């Protein structure tokens, strides 16, 4: 392995902002290797090999071609990109026709959903009929019922990205478990030591969320599954993932604290496993 660059230096050499670099890592656009650090993904910093920097810098149209893959837009800018009103853009997103890749909390403690610009452009080319005219009956019925698929779609996408970044069965179980609140998780996993180990391996919080208690409270409401079908899917998925995790190694326990270290994994962006959609 060649020279390893820390996130800040790698972002500078790639001409990306911190948020663009972080998103590029999560999407697998920028491949990373975990530096030495504490156990689990929260205890490891993402480093980028010099060879990866040169690969990306050698892309045709760099740096614009790279930045276009991680460019995000909010509702207003996304609507402008699609040539529609912000109101229609919101309706498309609420119905799940376009899915956010991230979010931020603004000064008014409101959630600002962010979308990949290139995905919106692809949607416009694929479904031009949805950009004009009346909404379909199904869409109108969903809106009238007050449905909003943005949080659920974001959670599913986040878990899918996390699963693609690791092959370690315990880390994969932690990725699936991160959308279950403590009560739901305790119903699925009765062993407190296993739950503690999953918490230690839990993915890092969403970047860009302010540290204020109010903003954290808003963000917390987005993290956990709340739809019955979504809850059932994740409960079953966690139960199945735990079967694999237990078969790989036991969770650490008093007197056997190193049991979970064998095969210890962390999130990296070199594994191509398929996540939920």
Number of C-alpha atoms within 10 A of each C-alpha: 7 9 9 20 20 14 18 14 14 22 21 12 14 18 17 20 13 17 15 19 22 20 20 21 21 21 19 18 15 22 21 24 19 18 15 11 11 10 14 21 20 16 15 16 16 21 21 24 18 14 13 17 18 12 11 17 17 11 12 10 9 14 16 13 13 21 17 14 17 23 19 24 22 20 20 14 17 22 19 14 15 18 13 14 16 17 11 16 22 19 20 21 19 21 20 20 16 20 24 26 22 22 21 19 18 12 9 8 16 12 16 15 21 20 23 20 20 16 17 19 13 11 16 16 11 10 10 11 11 15 18 10 7 10 16 10 9 10 18 14 13 17 16 9 9 11 14 17 19 22 22 21 19 21 24 21 19 24 21 19 24 24 27 22 26 21 17 17 22 31 29 30 23 25 25 30 29 23 25 20 16 13 9 16 18 13 10 18 17 10 11 12 15 20 19 14 19 23 16 16 25 22 22 11 12 12 13 13 16 15 9 9 9 13 19 15 12 15 21 12 12 17 19 20 22 16 11 8 10 16 17 13 13 22 21 13 15 24 17 12 21 23 13 16 20 14 11 15 16 18 22 16 15 8 7 10 10 12 15 18 14 10 12 15 19 24 28 22 24 15 14 13 13 12 17 16 11
